[in-house]
Each structure stands twice: as C-alpha cells, then as structure tokens.
Amino acid sequence: MTTNRQFKLAARPVGMPKRTDWTVVDEPVAEPKEGEVVVKVLYLSLDPAMRGWMNEGKSYIRPVEIGEVMRADSVGIVTASKSARFKTGDHVVGTLNVQQHAVVPEKAITRVDPRLAPLPVYLSTLGMPGMTAYFGLLETGKLKDGETVVVSGAAGAVGQVVGQIAKIKGCTVVGIAGGADKCKYVKEELGFDACIDYKAEDVKKALRTHCPKGIDVYFDNVGGDILEAALANLARHARIVVCGAISQYNNAGPMKGPANYLSLLVNRARMEGMVVFDFADRYAEAAKEMGGWMAQGKLKSREDIVEGLDDFPEKLLMLFRGENFGKLVLKVADA
C-alpha cells in the first residue's frame, strides 16, 4: 500500500512561519471513488499567498483550518482513475496541496501537456502567477500602449510576467528588485528598460529619475515603503494594482499602510485590489495568448526549483527572505 506524506496545519503562525506550525503525517493513499482520480504530486507551487491562507479571518478565500492539509497548487501525474475524463499517465494541474498523493474529484484538475512546456511552467507563467500578471495588468490596471509601468518584485513569479507583457504592449517598464543579479536579469534577459535595486538605492529618488513624467501603472507585489515611494511618483490618472504585500505578511503587529494616500486624490488616481480567481472563466484565453508569446520568444519564464517535500517549511521561507529567483517551485518526486 502506498504511503502519503502530508503537511497539516498545526498552529496559526505569529510572524514568520516555523516548522512547528505544521504536523507531518503519513497515511495510506485512499482508493478513488467514482469520478475521482489519484494524482502523484510532482511539483508544488510555493507562493506568498500561502502565508495569508494560514491566518484566521475573512479573506478572498477561506483559511486553511487547523488539522487540514496545507493548501498548494501542484502539478502531477494520474496514477489511478475512476473518471471518464482522465486516464492513468495524464499530467494535471490543480490545488493538490502539500502532500505526495492527492485523491481529488475530476472537476478539481486540468490536463496539461508536458510536450508544450516543462511541467513547472504550468505553476508559473502558464499558471496562477501568469494569470495574475495578465489580468492584473490588462484588466485591473487598464494598461494602454506606450505608458510607463513600474512593478515591484520584478524578478519574482508575477513581476517577471507583468514587465514582459508591458514591454510587448509597447510600454516603458521599470522593475524594482533586490540585488544586482536580479536587476541585471530583469534588464538584460527580460528586457525591462530599468531596474531599481531597493537594497542599494533610494527607491523614491530612482523612480523620479526613471519615470520623469510619473508612473501610469504601478503593479504592487510588496507593499510597505516601496508602495509609499510609488505613490509619491504618480502620473495623472495613474492606476495602482494591489496584488500583494509580501513585505508585510509576517508582521507580528498591524500591517503598515501608506501615509501618503492623498496622492490618489491629487493625481485623480485609482488603487484597486485584484484576485486572480475573479477571472477563472477566462484562464484559457490568457493561456492561449501567453503561450503564443512564449512560442514567439517574446515571453520568458524562469522557475527556481528546489527539492524535497520534507523541507517544505524551510523552502517556503525563501519567499519572505527574497531568496527565490523567478517562480519558486518545490520538486516532490520524479514522474
């Protein structure tokens, strides 16, 4: 009988998550019922949003309950099926959670083709981060050709796609990232016009230099001081897309909000949150267009792949220390 190792939430973290916030459990893999499949998890998506899912309280998605397997998007291979839609050997993506094997209903997964893209890309540019970038920039941000776009977390999963789409649309793009290597990658490999190293530069001053007419669209992945710097450099009728605030997720106290929010009033600007699930019925549309850009060499995807399910708690923390370079993916098993 196959054993399934699972990470179950044991406590709600205060500040940075620690290993004792999860319990590791080994259980037999259940047999699928009619309309269900068993999926062997090959890769897990490690996302900043996971920190928010561990908190109790109202949010855009229900929290992970104590004793429940930790939520995560994953890609895997079907090993047993009682579904007419999926057969053994199919590669699929879905919310399969932090475990080695998942028994899920057929409606919870989508077939993917490893011949069209490497499997981790379906958790990256062709997965939730790519969808977030696409709809956040084009729908929530209402991007217009030729505008000036600034994106924080520019070398991360969402930021790398935001900037490249903006370049495809003929915009001037300024990234904000941590460290010389990330900034070099953002400029030289992804084609951004400039990149500000927040670890070594005055972000507010650098934004004035690179965006002399102001920021038309600011795509915020980090919150905190960098959001304040962007608010100080807005163009008239700017749009701020609030995607995340990774700098604030592990605060033991209240989140820091922008003190200079009246810049929205002065510049007749708009700040709006976006949640990718609101666009779920249009994912195929985005995947088709982004897949076309990738095939044409216009859109690149970078994954930072780490290994070992047992190291999940430590690998997750890489996100909050800024150690990942591209989309952070945990390899669980070979196909």
TACORKA-V679604 format. One record per helix or strand of 2 or more residues. SS is the DSSP state (2 for helix, 1 for strand). FROM is the first residue (numbers start at 1). LEN is the number of residues. If there is no record, write none. Layout:
# TACORKA-V679604
ss=SS from=FROM len=LEN
ss=SS from=FROM len=LEN
This chain:
# TACORKA-V679604
ss=1 from=3 len=7
ss=2 from=19 len=3
ss=1 from=22 len=7
ss=1 from=36 len=10
ss=2 from=49 len=5
ss=1 from=73 len=9
ss=1 from=91 len=5
ss=1 from=101 len=5
ss=2 from=106 len=3
ss=1 from=109 len=4
ss=2 from=119 len=5
ss=2 from=128 len=13
ss=1 from=148 len=5
ss=2 from=157 len=12
ss=1 from=172 len=6
ss=2 from=180 len=9
ss=1 from=194 len=4
ss=2 from=203 len=8
ss=1 from=215 len=6
ss=2 from=224 len=8
ss=1 from=234 len=9
ss=2 from=263 len=4
ss=1 from=270 len=4
ss=2 from=276 len=20
ss=1 from=303 len=5
ss=2 from=309 len=12
ss=1 from=326 len=6
